[in-house]
């Protein structure tokens, strides 16, 4: 009898805890993505103002002629997130933001990095895969999480 009461109590606690976790998927729009850029290091950025945005855009497209125009972002409503793998020895590498979720007090950005299969035929050139998105402004802790 006592075991059943304890088990019932544990089940009720789990049900209550599950009800406390609020998870919402967040929409985002891709601004730019590619395999070649002037950003050679691995890194993640959350950009909330025009100056930072312009500086990052200049770095990303420093090896491109002509450089694409800086996309306009209303930073009173949106923020920009950019992820970079860094320089890779060949083609076949990729990075992508696949999902964004608000989970209670956390804003979780899920990324997926891909490497070429050992037997695949790839470009024999240095690459710098990147992915840049725009989302609504979030004033929560931001966590960038690899899903692979």
C-alpha positions, 0 to 999 in steps of 0.5 A: 500500500505504501509503495502505491502511495509513493508511486502515485506521489511521484507520478503526480509530481512528474505531471505537475513538472511537465505542466510547468515547462512552457515550450514555444517554437520561435519563427526566424528568417534566413538572412544569409548562408554560405560556404565561403566568407571572410570569417575564419574562426568558429563563433556564434553572435547575437547582434542587437544594434546596427553598428555590430551588424555592419561590422559583422557583415563587412567581415563576412563579405570581406572576400566577396566583390562586389560586396552585397548591400547590408540588409536593413534590420529594425533593431527595435523589433528584431535581433540577428544571430550568426553562427560560423564553423570556421575554416575547413580544409575542403568542401562538404561541411555545413552549419544550419540553424534548424530550430529555435525554442523559448523554454521558460527563461531560456531562448534555445537556438538549435544548430546542426553541423555537418561534415563530409562522409570519408568517401564523398567527393568534395571541393578541394578548397578552404571553406568557411560555412556560415548561417545568419538569421533574424528573429524577434527580440528576446530578452532571455538567456540565449543558449546555442545548442548543437543537435548532432 
